[in-house]
């Protein structure tokens, strides 16, 4: 009976192919024993899907003679990769990938040495398959899928792909030379919602989410998968009741017949859905973003709650330029920008030395906190097992001035540490220092301002002051009287206002004839409180030229083209 059931199970797939021929042309079958070779012009280097849209095989790493096992769009110039094997480093030229019946896919180097395999299979593999959806896999003798790329996603999800697991769904790629490694951004199906988080590499500590989907119905309908609907082109969360909850409602819907589609968690942490026109005559062909989250990765409430998204750069400082000095019983609790866990003490120190942003590293237990400048809210911490490592530049790592002594480095180090502790020890001290500096500037400004507005006699008006002898010479001994005011007589005179023969100008000078205090008060009243009582400049000039007769004004006012007295 068991053998009959097994025979029928083998026959059913064959009947399905005969009854539904479109299934047969939707995938390419690769027989056991088939192989491809990396970088060999005499042997195939990849397999194609039936439509030729996708290729699976070896792609050469840029500026290198090594190769990665990847899946890519083959009909576009960019050859955009949508899957890569992260279980193995780039392989050398001549490496061979083969379909085997007992170990699935196997990669050996050019000398036959084993490099990688999909693993020992329970049932015998009969063939590999490559679908037009971009999915490459293996099937066993019971026509069950024993391994496929869609069940081992990297950073991209394609139309028709559904990832049924909770936890990490997608992992961004590394930047720079880390082409095959993992980046620090993760897409999770967690707490019944889709979340985007960062991981503090090389540890595994997860920061708070910097994006989380709306989970209003999650309490009654738990999430079981994340998928990309081939028909609607929506990225969705599959609920336990079978309902698909779209993440990207309202996007511009494009036809999969006319466009290539993909959704990728980029190396900078943004999850983007792209489209690419298939038609060569469709103008400028490029990947265009039709939906993304978050809109601005550095703006939002979640980025301020320890998400670790912004302000963290790739380590770039040299270990040879710096040294760490251990200081006990101090901490700056509010200056953390990265937490690494689980982590050892040596790893913590090494991470700080290699990170150009790290000024201090605090290690305790299996956790490492990295802190950047400015350090604030520093404090002493007794009865603690944590250690503080302060980064300082090594002597000799930069040019020194001639004759500068190499000795005294311990004193300088002590000054640096003491300065760091004092400046970071208290926000109150910083505010006190800033207040003292501000008060000093204010007093200096007030002193200068008082000098501008105070003359020798104490009058707080901005007028030019003359000595009595100068005024006597200007009026030729106060001879020509122009008029009388309430507290003085106005005389005609001329004064020198510059250098040269034409530097003298005519002025009206008022001579006080009453007590100083009383006249000063009335003079202020005329000048400051009731300026309308002054004669106009035009009338005074006509008076000086003798053109008109001017009666004695109630409160005449001295004038000058430069200044008045």
ABEGO torsion letter per residue (X at the ends): XAAAAAAAAAAAAAAAAAABAAAAAABBBBBBGBBBBBGBAABBABBBBAAGABBBEBBBBBGBABBBBBBBBAABAAGBBABBBAABBBBBBGBBBBBBAAAEBBBBBAAGBBABBAEBBABBBABBBBBAAGBBBBBBAAGBBABBAAABBBABBBBGBBBBBBEBABBBBBBEABAABBBABBBBBBGGBBBBBBBBOABABBBBBABBBBAAAAAABBBABBBBBAAAGBBBBBBAAGBBBBABBGBBBBBAAABBBBBBBBAAGBBBBBBBBABAAAEBBBBBBABBOBABAABEAAAAAGAGABGBBBBABBAAABBBBBBBGBBBAAABABBBOBBBAAAAAAAAAABAABABBBBBEABBBBBBOBBBGBBBBBGBABBBBBBBBBBGABBBBBGBBABGAAAAAAAAAAAAAAAAABAAAAAAAAAAAAAAAAAAAAAAAAAAABBAAGBBBBBBBBBAAAAAAAAGGGABBAEBBAAEBBBBBBBBABBEAAABBBBBBBBBABBAAAAAAAAAAAAAABAAABBBAAAAAAAAAGABBBBBBABBBBBBAABBX
